[in-house]
Amino acid sequence: MDETTLRRGLELTLERTELEGLGERRAGKVRDSYVDTAAGRRTIVVSDRISAFDHVLGTVPFKGQVLNGLAAHWFEESRAVAPNHLIAVPDPAVSVVRECDPFAVEMVVRGYLTGSSSTSIWTHYAQGSRRYCGHVLPEGMRKHERLPRPLITPTTKAELGAHDEPLAPEQVVERGICSAADWEQLSDLALRMYELGTRRAAERGLILVDTKYELGRDPDGRILFIDEIHTPDSSRYWYADSYEEALRSGGDPRALDKELVRRRLVADGYDGRGSPPPLTDEIRLEAARRYAELFEQLIGRPFTPDLQPPIERIRRSLGLGPR
């Protein structure tokens, strides 16, 4: 995107919605959902809010359009691997999905020893721990090194403003979050989806470093992927051509995700505790460039943002009429 379009986006960010007639409103860190229980459907509006360290930090221009477009792409791309909840995409920032009963666990799959937060696998390893979420890690590994195999490191799904809690796989069953049989199915689906994402990313010159999946059960009893798949909010990507040199030199691989925002905050002295500092327009614009670039890198076509005022556009798309 050109600089004029990016800066125009600062005036068009979608921070919050209040849409009548769609069902009960439920706000998450990034998405505003409207649940119509009678119809068995949920309308998801993907805002431009950005979260990190379990806090909402502000907004990034066109972020919701990027996330919604990428999620729709991956839901279609992955139907051969597993079913998902997507029904329709009536607006660049809106998806209509099948209502499901979500499992209260995020299926985090990690392929590399990396991270910057206090709960990351690398932070634990650097502090001397060789066990992470129930997995034993080998000695002598370097930061950003590929793990011997992808690891599932589940976390709880915290309420807005609370922190997710990493768990060992056996704790998921012990706490009654799901049955042992369901856990086996969730794990199998998560690893299969990660393998697809890894393969598709490699075809586009990227490394899918780690990702998180959410799954739910629909009224017919099927387990479906929900929320989003392989977007820059749920996944970490590196450029493949920078990886080996970064590993040799001890530097950071060139990233293409919201890790930029985390690293900026860490560099400014924020460690995830207390209220985060506000995002500058410079960081917001750079994050917008990264989101758009990842969209284009993964899908192979330009990202063209819709420059209409978002609330009015969404209302028209959903047939709600003017406010």
C-alpha positions, -999 to 999 in steps of 0.1 A, spaced: 0 0 0 12 35 -7 18 60 22 -13 81 14 -36 51 17 -19 39 49 -23 73 65 -59 75 53 -64 43 72 -55 59 105 -88 78 101 -108 47 92 -100 22 119 -128 1 133 -125 0 171 -159 -11 183 -193 -20 169 -229 -19 183 -251 -35 157 -287 -42 164 -308 -70 151 -280 -96 148 -282 -113 181 -265 -111 215 -232 -90 213 -201 -107 227 -168 -87 225 -134 -104 224 -99 -89 222 -103 -84 185 -137 -96 173 -172 -85 181 -196 -114 177 -233 -113 174 -250 -146 182 -284 -156 169 -291 -188 188 -324 -195 171 -307 -195 137 -276 -213 149 -254 -186 134 -229 -160 146 -219 -128 128 -183 -120 135 -170 -84 129 -132 -83 129 -122 -50 143 -89 -32 139 -80 -37 175 -46 -52 181 -37 -73 212 -5 -86 227 6 -97 262 -32 -103 267 -40 -66 264 -57 -46 238 -31 -20 227 -50 1 202 -59 -1 165 -40 -8 133 -53 4 99 -71 -22 78 -61 -50 102 -96 -64 104 -99 -66 66 -66 -84 64 -75 -109 92 -110 -116 78 -97 -121 43 -69 -144 54 -92 -164 77 -116 -169 48 -88 -180 25 -75 -206 50 -109 -219 58 -115 -226 22 -79 -239 17 -82 -264 46 -116 -279 40 -99 -311 28 -81 -314 62 -110 -306 85 -144 -289 85 -148 -254 98 -176 -230 107 -175 -205 78 -208 -199 60 -203 -166 42 -182 -134 40 -207 -105 33 -182 -77 40 -144 -73 40 -144 -73 78 -174 -96 85 -179 -134 84 -211 -153 91 -204 -187 107 -221 -217 121 -226 -214 159 -205 -240 178 -198 -248 214 -161 -240 217 -136 -260 236 -122 -239 264 -86 -244 253 -64 -229 226 -44 -255 207 -10 -238 204 14 -256 180 51 -247 181 77 -256 156 106 -235 168 123 -225 201 115 -188 201 94 -161 217 98 -129 237 71 -129 264 76 -141 299 56 -173 291 73 -181 258 91 -214 253 124 -196 246 121 -176 278 116 -208 299 145 -225 281 169 -195 285 161 -196 322 172 -232 325 140 -251 323 140 -282 301 103 -290 304 76 -269 288 39 -276 290 47 -313 298 73 -317 269 109 -324 277 133 -303 256 168 -314 246 199 -297 259 221 -274 237 194 -257 216 198 -222 203 172 -194 202 150 -198 171 162 -234 164 137 -258 150 123 -282 175 128 -319 170 90 -321 162 61 -298 165 48 -295 200 12 -289 212 13 -265 241 -23 -258 250 -34 -227 270 -66 -217 287 -88 -192 270 -88 -163 294 -115 -136 296 -107 -102 282 -80 -85 303 -69 -118 319 -38 -139 311 -40 -173 293 -25 -201 313 -1 -226 296 -10 -262 304 4 -296 299 -17 -318 276 -27 -341 305 -40 -311 325 -66 -304 298 -82 -337 305 -76 -336 343 -94 -303 345 -124 -316 326 -119 -292 297 -125 -321 273 -125 -358 274 -94 -379 266 -110 -390 233 -117 -354 223 -82 -344 233 -68 -370 209 -90 -357 181 -82 -321 188 -44 -329 188 -46 -348 156 -65 -320 138 -42 -293 151 -10 -312 139 -26 -319 105 -36 -282 101 -1 -271 112 14 -294 86 -8 -279 59 1 -244 70 38 -252 71 37 -267 36 18 -238 21 40 -212 38 71 -228 25 57 -226 -10 54 -189 -5 89 -184 9 78 -183 46 82 -204 77 51 -209 99 69 -207 132 40 -213 156 2 -209 156 -29 -213 177 -62 -230 168 -96 -228 183 -121 -256 178 -157 -262 187 -185 -288 184 -215 -280 162 -251 -291 169 -245 -322 148 -216 -333 171 -188 -325 146 -156 -309 158 -149 -278 136 -121 -252 134 -135 -219 144 -123 -182 149 -93 -180 125 -66 -200 109 -30 -190 101 -35 -152 103 -8 -129 116 -28 -126 149 -28 -163 155 5 -172 139 41 -162 137 59 -162 103 95 -157 93 110 -152 58 127 -185 49 156 -168 31 167 -150 63 164 -179 87 197 -198 84 218 -166 85 199 -154 116 205 -187 133 242 -186 125 247 -150 137 225 -152 167 201 -126 154 164 -126 149 149 -140 116 131 -114 96 95 -116 108 62 -110 91 36 -108 119 26 -87 149 58 -98 167 70 -63 156 47 -48 181 57 -71 209 94 -64 203 89 -27 202 71 -28 236 98 -51 250 125 -27 237 107 1 255 109 -18 288 75 -34 289 75 -70 301 37 -78 300 30 -67 335 7 -37 342 -8 -14 316 11 -13 282 22 20 268 2 35 239 11 27 204 26 55 183 13 62 148 46 50 135 42 16 150 6 14 139 15 22 103 44 -3 103 22 -30 117 -4 -22 89 24 -27 63 33 -60 78 -3 -72 79 -9 -62 42 25 -77 32 17 -111 48 -17 -111 31 0 -106 -3 28 -131 4 5 -159 15 -23 -154 -10 -3 -142 -40 -24 -112 -49 -24 -75 -39 -43 -64 -8 -67 -37 -18 -83 -21 13 -119 -8 13 -117 29 21 -153 35 29 -162 45 65 -164 10 81 -195 12 103 -217 25 74 -202 0 50 -208 -30 74 -244 -19 81 -251 -18 43 -234 -52 38 -255 -68 65 -287 -51 53 -291 -31 85 -297 3 69 -283 36 81 -279 45 118 
